[in-house]
């Protein structure tokens, strides 16, 4: 028998379990953001420029792009697919660029920018920790 068969089923580490929950929480937020962008596009909310036909072109492009990408990111993150974080990163970079490079067009949304950076740092920390745990398990396992 192989060594893998002799050891039995491998239990996920605490970091791996936490990473699954982390991705699913981010997926919930992505779904929420996607819904908020769709609400903006179809004009349910009565705020200023909250209808697609009243938005300036730069907002139309951003809102349509994010309304499509955020739900896809949510699905990918929830399913733990490898493309989920990639789609989330596209959304995050888009919003960070919107609010940091073009504040005169999109406004100042420091909370959104900082939350994207926080999620990216947590994601990186989880991936590094899991990698180190796997490497240590291979060395001593």
C-alpha positions as CSV (number, residue, x, y, z in Angstrom):
1,X,0.0,0.0,0.0
2,X,1.0,3.6,-0.5
3,X,1.9,5.9,2.4
4,X,-1.2,8.0,1.6
5,X,-3.5,5.0,1.9
6,X,-1.9,3.9,5.2
7,X,-2.5,7.3,6.8
8,X,-6.2,7.4,6.1
9,X,-8.2,10.4,5.3
10,X,-6.5,13.7,5.7
11,X,-8.2,16.1,8.1
12,X,-8.2,19.8,7.0
13,X,-6.2,22.1,9.2
14,X,-7.8,24.9,11.1
15,X,-6.3,27.4,8.6
16,X,-8.0,25.5,5.7
17,X,-11.3,25.4,7.5
18,X,-11.0,29.1,8.3
19,X,-10.1,29.8,4.6
20,X,-13.3,28.1,3.4
21,X,-15.4,30.2,5.8
22,X,-13.5,33.3,4.8
23,X,-14.2,32.7,1.1
24,X,-17.8,32.1,1.8
25,X,-18.2,35.3,3.8
26,X,-16.5,37.2,1.0
27,X,-18.9,35.5,-1.4
28,X,-21.9,36.8,0.6
29,X,-20.5,40.3,0.4
30,X,-19.9,40.0,-3.3
31,X,-23.5,38.9,-3.8
32,X,-24.7,41.8,-1.8
33,X,-22.5,44.3,-3.8
34,X,-23.8,42.7,-7.0
35,X,-27.4,43.2,-5.9
36,X,-26.7,46.8,-4.9
37,X,-25.2,47.5,-8.4
38,X,-28.3,45.8,-10.0
39,X,-30.6,48.0,-7.8
40,X,-28.7,51.0,-9.1
41,X,-29.1,49.8,-12.7
42,X,-32.8,49.2,-12.6
43,X,-33.6,52.3,-10.6
44,X,-35.4,50.9,-7.6
45,X,-33.7,53.3,-5.2
46,X,-34.6,57.0,-5.5
47,X,-31.2,58.5,-4.9
48,X,-29.4,60.9,-7.3
49,X,-28.1,59.1,-10.5
50,X,-29.6,55.8,-9.3
51,X,-31.1,54.9,-12.7
52,X,-29.1,53.7,-15.7
53,X,-30.5,56.3,-18.0
54,X,-29.6,59.1,-15.7
55,X,-26.1,58.0,-15.0
56,X,-23.1,59.6,-16.7
57,X,-21.3,57.2,-19.1
58,X,-18.4,56.5,-16.7
59,X,-20.9,55.3,-14.1
60,X,-22.8,53.3,-16.7
61,X,-19.7,51.4,-17.6
62,X,-18.6,50.8,-14.1
63,X,-22.0,49.8,-12.8
64,X,-22.7,47.3,-15.6
65,X,-19.3,45.7,-15.3
66,X,-19.5,45.3,-11.5
67,X,-23.2,44.2,-11.6
68,X,-22.1,41.3,-13.8
69,X,-18.8,40.4,-12.2
70,X,-19.7,40.6,-8.5
71,X,-22.4,37.8,-8.7
72,X,-19.9,35.6,-10.7
73,X,-17.2,36.3,-8.0
74,X,-19.8,35.3,-5.3
75,X,-20.5,32.0,-7.1
76,X,-16.8,31.2,-7.6
77,X,-15.9,32.0,-4.0
78,X,-18.8,30.0,-2.6
79,X,-18.0,27.0,-4.7
80,X,-14.3,27.4,-3.7
81,X,-13.4,27.4,-7.4
82,X,-10.0,28.7,-8.4
83,X,-11.5,31.4,-10.6
84,X,-13.6,32.9,-7.8
85,X,-10.8,34.9,-6.2
86,X,-9.6,36.0,-9.7
87,X,-13.0,37.5,-10.5
88,X,-13.2,39.1,-7.0
89,X,-9.7,40.6,-7.7
90,X,-11.0,42.1,-10.9
91,X,-13.9,43.7,-9.0
92,X,-11.7,44.9,-6.2
93,X,-9.1,46.4,-8.5
94,X,-11.8,48.1,-10.6
95,X,-13.4,49.7,-7.5
96,X,-10.0,50.7,-6.0
97,X,-9.0,52.3,-9.3
98,X,-12.4,54.1,-9.5
99,X,-12.2,55.6,-6.0
100,X,-8.5,56.2,-5.8
101,X,-7.5,57.4,-9.3
102,X,-10.8,59.0,-10.3
103,X,-12.3,60.5,-7.1
104,X,-13.7,63.5,-9.0
105,X,-15.8,61.1,-11.1
106,X,-16.8,58.4,-8.6
107,X,-16.3,60.1,-5.3
108,X,-14.2,59.2,-2.2
109,X,-15.1,55.8,-0.8
110,X,-12.2,55.1,1.6
111,X,-14.2,52.3,3.4
112,X,-14.6,50.3,0.1
113,X,-11.0,50.8,-0.8
114,X,-9.7,49.8,2.7
115,X,-12.1,46.8,2.8
116,X,-10.8,45.5,-0.5
117,X,-7.2,45.9,0.7
118,X,-8.1,44.2,4.0
119,X,-9.7,41.2,2.2
120,X,-6.7,40.9,-0.1
121,X,-4.2,40.9,2.8
122,X,-6.3,38.3,4.7
123,X,-6.5,36.1,1.5
124,X,-2.8,36.3,1.1
125,X,-2.1,35.5,4.7
126,X,-4.4,32.4,4.5
127,X,-2.7,31.2,1.3
128,X,0.8,31.6,2.8
129,X,-0.2,29.9,6.1
130,X,-1.7,27.0,4.3
131,X,1.3,26.7,2.0
132,X,3.7,26.7,5.0
133,X,1.6,24.1,6.8
134,X,1.6,21.8,3.7
135,X,5.3,22.2,3.3
136,X,5.9,21.4,7.0
137,X,3.7,18.4,6.7
138,X,5.6,17.1,3.7
139,X,8.9,17.5,5.5
140,X,7.9,15.8,8.7
141,X,5.0,13.6,7.4
